[in-house]
Amino acid sequence: GTARHDREMAIQAKRNLSKTTDPVERLRLQCLARGSAGIKGLGRVFRIMDDDKSRTLDFKEFVKGLNDYAVMIDKEEAQEIFRIFDKDGSGTIDFDEFLVTLRPPMSNARKEIIMQAFRKLDKTGDGVVTIEDLRGVYNAKHHPKYQNGDWTEDQVFRAFLDNFDSPYDKDGKVTTEEFMNYYAGVSASIDTDVYFIIMMKNAWKL
């Protein structure tokens, strides 16, 4: 069962889709309509397609990725999105940059509380958190899925760690970027800053 937030966010995204004309926003909403991991899922499709491991995509690969992920988008719209991301006109886009831009925008208050949690974890201050750092600090009992009985504490933990593993780089280290990406998905399903901040404070004992 998906958490209530996730369901609400998906419904909201579908509703907003009919209203927006911005191609990037339309793509974002199509991803979010699949839940908070929707954007990460698109990233995974792109990574699989990136045969030469260049971490870039040309237009053909980009369109194929969108089709593989079953995103409803016409060619003109895809071209427009591609142009927005191909800032230097090289004919390729950097998909890390693409995913960061696609990430739902967050208020500064949310970014700050996410960074506070990261800094608390990052005991050495080197901008990287290891799984061991996480163990002593993260409290699974405040996770919405634990609270509504969907998951055990272990499942929350496992899911949490899985979220940080990039497919090519399973090094058990979490960068600020990965941490931010994870919480952008969570954040998209929570309407108010106040509630998001309370959830973070509880989860990380901030």
C-alpha positions as CSV (number, residue, x, y, z in Angstrom):
1,G,0.0,0.0,0.0
2,T,1.3,3.5,-0.8
3,A,1.3,6.1,1.9
4,R,-1.6,8.5,1.8
5,H,0.7,11.4,0.9
6,D,1.9,9.6,-2.2
7,R,-1.6,8.9,-3.3
8,E,-2.7,12.5,-2.7
9,M,0.3,13.8,-4.6
10,A,-0.4,11.5,-7.6
11,I,-4.0,12.7,-7.7
12,Q,-2.9,16.3,-7.5
13,A,-0.3,15.9,-10.2
14,K,-2.9,14.3,-12.6
15,R,-5.2,17.2,-11.8
16,N,-2.6,19.9,-12.5
17,L,-1.5,18.2,-15.8
18,S,-4.6,19.4,-17.5
19,K,-3.9,23.0,-16.5
20,T,-0.2,23.5,-17.3
21,T,1.3,24.3,-20.7
22,D,4.9,24.4,-19.5
23,P,6.6,21.3,-21.1
24,V,9.0,20.8,-18.2
25,E,6.3,21.1,-15.7
26,R,4.1,18.6,-17.7
27,L,6.9,16.1,-17.7
28,R,7.5,16.6,-14.0
29,L,3.8,16.1,-13.2
30,Q,3.7,12.9,-15.3
31,C,6.5,11.5,-13.2
32,L,5.0,12.7,-9.9
33,A,1.7,11.1,-11.0
34,R,3.6,7.8,-10.4
35,G,4.4,8.7,-6.8
36,S,7.5,10.3,-5.2
37,A,9.9,7.9,-6.8
38,G,8.6,8.8,-10.3
39,I,11.4,11.1,-11.2
40,K,14.0,8.6,-9.9
41,G,12.4,6.0,-12.1
42,L,12.8,8.1,-15.2
43,G,16.5,8.6,-14.2
44,R,16.9,4.8,-14.0
45,V,15.5,4.4,-17.6
46,F,18.0,7.0,-18.8
47,R,20.9,5.3,-17.0
48,I,20.1,2.0,-18.6
49,M,20.1,3.6,-22.0
50,D,23.3,5.4,-21.5
51,D,25.3,2.6,-23.2
52,D,28.6,4.4,-23.4
53,K,28.4,5.6,-19.7
54,S,28.8,9.2,-20.8
55,R,26.0,10.3,-18.5
56,T,24.7,12.3,-21.4
57,L,21.8,11.6,-23.9
58,D,21.3,12.8,-27.4
59,F,17.8,13.6,-28.6
60,K,17.1,10.1,-30.0
61,E,18.0,8.5,-26.7
62,F,16.1,11.1,-24.8
63,V,12.9,10.4,-26.8
64,K,13.4,6.7,-26.5
65,G,13.8,7.0,-22.7
66,L,10.5,8.9,-22.5
67,N,8.8,6.3,-24.6
68,D,10.2,3.4,-22.6
69,Y,8.9,5.1,-19.5
70,A,5.5,5.5,-21.2
71,V,5.5,9.3,-20.8
72,M,2.8,10.8,-23.0
73,I,4.6,13.5,-24.9
74,D,4.6,14.7,-28.5
75,K,7.7,15.3,-30.6
76,E,7.5,19.1,-30.5
77,E,7.2,19.1,-26.7
78,A,10.1,16.7,-26.4
79,Q,12.2,19.0,-28.7
80,E,11.3,22.0,-26.6
81,I,12.3,20.2,-23.3
82,F,15.5,19.0,-24.9
83,R,16.4,22.6,-26.1
84,I,15.8,23.9,-22.5
85,F,18.3,21.4,-21.1
86,D,20.9,21.6,-23.9
87,K,22.1,24.9,-22.7
88,D,25.4,24.9,-24.7
89,G,23.7,23.7,-27.9
90,S,25.9,20.6,-28.1
91,G,23.1,18.3,-29.1
92,T,23.4,16.3,-25.8
93,I,22.0,16.8,-22.3
94,D,23.6,15.9,-19.0
95,F,21.0,13.7,-17.3
96,D,22.1,14.5,-13.8
97,E,21.4,18.1,-14.5
98,F,18.2,17.1,-16.2
99,L,17.0,15.2,-13.1
100,V,17.9,18.0,-10.7
101,T,15.8,20.5,-12.8
102,L,13.0,18.0,-13.0
103,R,13.0,17.7,-9.2
104,P,10.0,19.4,-7.7
105,P,11.0,22.9,-6.5
106,M,11.3,23.2,-2.7
107,S,11.1,26.3,-0.5
108,N,14.3,27.4,1.2
109,A,12.9,26.4,4.5
110,R,12.6,22.8,3.3
111,K,16.1,22.8,1.8
112,E,17.5,24.2,5.0
113,I,15.9,21.5,7.2
114,I,17.1,18.8,4.8
115,M,20.6,20.2,5.0
116,Q,20.4,20.3,8.8
117,A,19.6,16.6,8.8
118,F,22.5,15.9,6.4
119,R,24.9,17.9,8.5
120,K,23.9,16.0,11.6
121,L,24.6,12.8,9.8
122,D,27.8,13.9,8.2
123,K,29.9,13.6,11.3
124,T,33.2,14.2,9.5
125,G,31.9,17.2,7.6
126,D,33.3,16.0,4.2
127,G,29.9,16.2,2.4
128,V,29.5,12.4,2.3
129,V,27.5,10.2,4.7
130,T,28.1,6.5,5.1
131,I,25.5,3.9,5.9
132,E,27.1,3.4,9.3
133,D,26.5,7.1,10.1
134,L,22.9,6.6,9.3
135,R,22.3,3.7,11.6
136,G,22.7,5.6,14.9
137,V,20.8,8.6,13.9
138,Y,17.7,7.9,11.7
139,N,14.6,7.1,13.6
140,A,12.3,4.9,11.5
141,K,9.3,5.2,13.9
142,H,8.3,8.6,12.5
143,H,8.1,7.4,8.9
144,P,4.5,7.8,7.5
145,K,4.5,4.2,6.3
146,Y,5.7,2.9,9.7
147,Q,3.0,5.0,11.4
148,N,0.2,3.7,9.3
149,G,1.3,0.1,9.7
150,D,2.4,-0.5,6.1
151,W,6.0,-1.2,6.9
152,T,8.1,-2.6,9.8
153,E,11.0,-0.6,11.1
154,D,13.4,-2.8,9.1
155,Q,11.5,-2.1,5.9
156,V,11.7,1.6,6.5
157,F,15.4,1.3,7.0
158,R,16.0,-0.8,3.9
159,A,13.9,1.4,1.7
160,F,15.7,4.4,3.0
161,L,19.1,3.0,2.2
162,D,17.9,1.7,-1.2
163,N,16.9,5.2,-2.1
164,F,20.4,6.4,-1.8
165,D,22.0,3.8,-4.0
166,S,22.8,4.9,-7.5
167,P,22.8,1.9,-9.8
168,Y,26.4,2.4,-10.9
169,D,27.9,3.5,-7.7
170,K,26.8,1.2,-4.9
171,D,29.4,2.4,-2.6
172,G,27.3,2.8,0.5
173,K,28.0,6.6,0.6
174,V,25.4,9.3,0.4
175,T,26.2,12.7,-1.2
176,T,24.3,15.9,-0.4
177,E,22.8,15.6,-3.9
178,E,21.4,12.1,-3.4
179,F,20.0,13.1,0.0
180,M,18.3,16.2,-1.5
181,N,16.9,14.1,-4.4
182,Y,15.4,11.6,-2.0
183,Y,13.7,14.3,0.1
184,A,12.5,16.2,-3.0
185,G,10.3,13.3,-3.8
186,V,9.0,13.1,-0.2
187,S,8.5,16.8,-0.1
188,A,6.4,16.8,-3.3
189,S,3.8,14.8,-1.4
190,I,3.6,17.1,1.6
191,D,1.6,20.3,1.2
192,T,2.8,22.6,3.9
193,D,6.3,23.6,4.9
194,V,5.3,23.3,8.6
195,Y,4.3,19.7,8.3
196,F,7.4,18.8,6.3
197,I,9.7,20.5,8.9
198,I,8.0,18.8,11.8
199,M,8.3,15.4,10.0
200,M,12.1,16.1,9.4
201,K,12.6,17.2,13.0
202,N,11.0,14.1,14.4
203,A,12.7,11.7,12.0
204,W,16.2,13.2,12.6
205,K,15.7,14.5,16.2
206,L,16.8,18.0,15.1
